[in-house]
Amino acid sequence: MKKIVLLVLAILLVWNLILTFKIAQKDDDPSYNINETTVDGFSTDLTIAAADVQSMIVKVNTEKGFGSGVIVVTDEKNVYIATNYHVIEGASNIEVILDDFAIYKAELVGYDVKKDVAILHFTPEYTIEAIAYGDASLLDAGEFVLAIGISDDEFAKTISLGIISSNNHQVEVNDASGHYYQAMIQSDANLKEGMSGGALINMSGELVGLNTMSADGLALAISVNELRLIVNDIIISNAASYLDLGIKAYPLAEMTNYQKLALGFDLQTVSGIYVDEVLSDSIGEKIGLLKGDLITNIGGVNIIDQNRYLEALYNSTGNIVITIQRDGSALELLVNVND
């Protein structure tokens, strides 16, 4: 019996020595030292995303104050910067300060008051890189984003972390340009004074929104999917041109099955824009749109999602036929975009 006990103790001792050797081997071998914990990995993602876009965020100075801007289009002879219209409104002198402290006098190419977007231009002395566009329609509630801009008079970038609440928050606006709805990205990123016109980026370092305003702890940004259409229009023709129906609208493709059923749609109906409200004296009211209508086609373009809807609105000219579904029947409404 005593021999058996001694044998077991010997085996345990040998096993303990083997384990000790293996642990020491892992400590000495870099291939075993994996620090990608959940927290470390998340922190690394944030660091990389922020670092990738630092040079594409600029300070916009005017005689009235300052704000932020994003380099959105470049070539060998041109740099175009997107910012908020309210950052440069009424200014006669505009300059941009780059990440390397180079200062350029900028010209105002064009703007859109309703969307609160302005495009600036300058001619560079060296190659400058533009930010990469993402796809805001892919943002999900709960997803992390970073807001980056200039928050004080010194040239210093401010970065705040936020969580997406909605990529299609319908904001009702009443201002000098009228009464309308604007689809915005809503997050809880902290936007300090001066960060207007800065970038909202996803975890891949791609631009998903242009930071515009904050209120009650919520930050709002215009979607990059709409911003890129505005940028293209302004660069080409100095103004953005689009069909504003004056409606509160939600893509059916982004609704849950419960929401679809509650609104009376079957689960096989997956595309179209649901009309939740029609503003009085709007184009939508004039052509006969009603709450509950489903817009399925604009000017021959099938409206399968928010991106296709925006593209149809920005590419509409002349007489346009809008096809809707109402109470199970298809109806066609005519609108003259140029009226």
SVG drawing of the C-alpha trace seen along z (x, -y; Angstrom):
<svg xmlns="http://www.w3.org/2000/svg" viewBox="-57 -89 69 91">
<polyline fill="none" stroke="black" stroke-width="0.4" points="0.0,0.0 2.8,-2.3 4.5,-1.7 1.3,-2.6 1.0,-5.9 4.6,-6.7 4.1,-5.9 1.0,-8.2 3.0,-11.0 5.8,-10.6 3.4,-10.7 1.9,-13.9 5.3,-15.5 6.4,-14.7 3.1,-16.1 3.5,-19.3 7.0,-19.7 5.7,-19.2 3.0,-21.9 5.5,-24.3 7.8,-23.9 4.9,-24.4 3.8,-27.6 7.4,-28.9 7.6,-28.1 4.5,-30.1 5.8,-33.1 9.1,-33.0 7.5,-32.4 5.9,-35.7 3.5,-33.5 1.8,-32.6 1.4,-36.2 -1.9,-37.1 -3.2,-40.3 -6.3,-40.6 -8.8,-40.6 -12.2,-42.2 -11.1,-45.5 -7.7,-45.6 -9.1,-44.7 -11.8,-47.3 -9.3,-49.9 -7.1,-49.0 -10.0,-49.3 -10.8,-52.8 -7.1,-53.9 -6.7,-52.6 -10.0,-54.1 -9.1,-57.5 -5.6,-57.5 -6.7,-56.7 -8.7,-59.9 -6.9,-62.5 -5.3,-64.1 -8.6,-64.4 -10.3,-66.5 -9.5,-70.3 -10.2,-73.4 -12.4,-76.0 -11.7,-79.6 -13.8,-82.6 -14.0,-86.2 -17.1,-85.1 -15.7,-82.0 -14.5,-78.5 -15.7,-75.0 -14.6,-71.7 -14.5,-70.3 -13.8,-67.0 -11.7,-66.5 -14.1,-64.5 -12.8,-64.8 -9.2,-65.4 -7.2,-65.2 -3.8,-66.7 -5.2,-70.2 -8.2,-70.3 -9.3,-69.7 -12.9,-69.8 -14.0,-70.1 -17.5,-69.4 -18.6,-71.4 -21.9,-72.8 -23.4,-75.8 -23.9,-77.5 -20.1,-77.3 -19.4,-79.7 -22.7,-81.5 -22.2,-85.2 -18.4,-84.9 -16.4,-86.8 -13.0,-85.2 -12.6,-81.5 -9.4,-79.6 -8.7,-76.0 -6.0,-74.7 -4.7,-71.2 -3.4,-68.5 0.2,-69.6 -0.7,-73.3 -0.6,-74.4 -3.1,-77.2 -5.1,-77.7 -7.5,-80.4 -10.7,-78.6 -13.4,-79.5 -17.1,-78.7 -18.1,-76.4 -21.8,-76.1 -24.1,-75.3 -27.5,-73.9 -29.2,-75.8 -31.9,-73.1 -29.3,-70.3 -26.8,-72.6 -24.0,-71.6 -21.4,-73.8 -18.5,-72.8 -15.2,-74.6 -12.3,-74.4 -8.6,-75.2 -5.6,-74.3 -3.0,-72.2 0.7,-72.4 1.1,-68.7 -0.9,-65.5 -3.7,-65.4 -5.8,-62.3 -9.6,-62.3 -11.6,-60.4 -13.1,-57.1 -16.9,-56.9 -18.8,-54.3 -22.4,-53.3 -24.6,-54.8 -27.5,-52.5 -25.5,-49.6 -25.3,-51.2 -27.2,-49.3 -28.6,-50.5 -26.0,-49.9 -23.1,-50.2 -20.1,-52.3 -19.0,-55.4 -16.5,-58.2 -17.2,-61.9 -14.0,-63.9 -13.7,-67.7 -12.1,-70.8 -13.5,-71.9 -11.5,-74.9 -9.5,-77.8 -6.3,-75.9 -5.6,-73.4 -6.5,-70.2 -8.7,-67.3 -11.4,-66.2 -12.7,-62.6 -15.8,-61.3 -17.3,-57.8 -20.9,-57.3 -23.5,-54.6 -25.9,-54.7 -29.6,-55.0 -30.9,-55.3 -29.5,-55.8 -32.7,-57.4 -34.0,-59.7 -36.6,-62.0 -36.0,-65.5 -38.7,-68.1 -37.2,-71.5 -38.7,-74.9 -36.3,-77.6 -36.0,-80.5 -35.9,-78.0 -39.2,-76.4 -40.8,-73.5 -39.5,-70.1 -38.2,-66.7 -34.6,-65.8 -33.3,-62.2 -30.3,-62.2 -28.1,-59.8 -28.7,-59.9 -26.1,-58.9 -25.0,-59.9 -21.6,-61.2 -20.6,-64.3 -20.4,-67.2 -18.6,-70.2 -18.6,-73.7 -16.6,-73.8 -17.1,-70.1 -19.9,-71.0 -18.9,-70.0 -16.6,-67.3 -16.6,-63.6 -18.7,-60.8 -16.8,-57.6 -17.5,-53.9 -15.0,-51.4 -13.4,-50.9 -12.4,-54.5 -15.0,-55.3 -17.1,-58.5 -20.7,-57.7 -22.0,-61.2 -21.2,-64.9 -21.8,-66.1 -24.3,-68.9 -25.9,-69.5 -26.5,-68.3 -29.3,-68.7 -30.3,-67.1 -27.3,-64.7 -28.1,-63.5 -25.9,-64.2 -27.2,-64.4 -25.3,-64.0 -26.3,-64.1 -25.9,-60.7 -22.9,-60.2 -25.2,-58.5 -27.0,-61.8 -23.9,-63.9 -22.0,-62.3 -25.0,-63.2 -24.9,-66.8 -21.1,-67.0 -21.3,-65.8 -24.1,-68.2 -22.3,-71.2 -19.0,-70.4 -20.6,-70.0 -23.2,-72.8 -22.5,-74.8 -25.9,-73.8 -27.7,-70.7 -30.8,-69.8 -33.4,-67.3 -37.1,-66.5 -38.3,-67.3 -41.7,-65.6 -42.2,-67.1 -42.9,-63.8 -41.7,-61.8 -40.5,-58.6 -39.2,-55.2 -37.6,-52.5 -39.6,-49.3 -36.4,-47.3 -35.2,-48.6 -38.4,-47.8 -38.8,-44.7 -41.4,-42.1 -43.5,-43.3 -43.5,-46.9 -44.4,-45.7 -47.3,-43.6 -48.5,-46.5 -48.6,-48.8 -50.6,-46.2 -47.8,-44.9 -47.2,-41.2 -43.7,-39.9 -43.1,-39.3 -43.3,-43.1 -39.7,-44.1 -39.1,-47.2 -40.5,-50.7 -40.7,-53.9 -43.4,-54.1 -45.1,-57.6 -45.7,-58.3 -46.7,-62.0 -47.3,-64.5 -46.6,-68.2 -49.2,-70.7 -48.5,-72.7 -45.7,-70.3 -45.2,-68.7 -46.3,-65.4 -49.7,-67.0 -50.1,-68.6 -49.7,-65.4 -52.0,-63.5 -49.6,-61.4 -51.3,-60.2 -50.1,-58.7 -49.8,-55.0 -48.8,-55.1 -45.9,-53.0 -43.6,-54.6 -42.3,-51.8 -41.0,-53.7 -39.8,-57.2 -39.2,-58.1 -38.7,-54.5 -36.4,-53.7 -37.6,-50.9 -37.2,-52.0 -35.8,-49.0 -34.0,-50.9 -33.0,-54.3 -30.0,-54.6 -32.2,-54.1 -34.8,-56.5 -32.1,-59.2 -30.6,-58.6 -34.1,-58.9 -34.8,-62.2 -31.5,-63.7 -31.6,-62.6 -35.3,-63.6 -35.9,-66.2 -38.9,-67.3 -42.2,-65.4 -41.8,-62.4 -44.2,-59.6 -44.3,-58.3 -45.8,-54.9 -47.3,-54.0 -49.2,-51.2 -52.4,-52.2 -54.9,-49.8 -53.5,-47.0 -53.7,-48.9 -51.0,-50.6 -51.5,-54.3 -49.4,-56.7 -48.9,-60.3 -47.4,-63.0 -45.0,-65.7 -43.2,-68.4 -39.8,-68.7 -39.2,-72.1 -42.4,-73.8"/>
</svg>
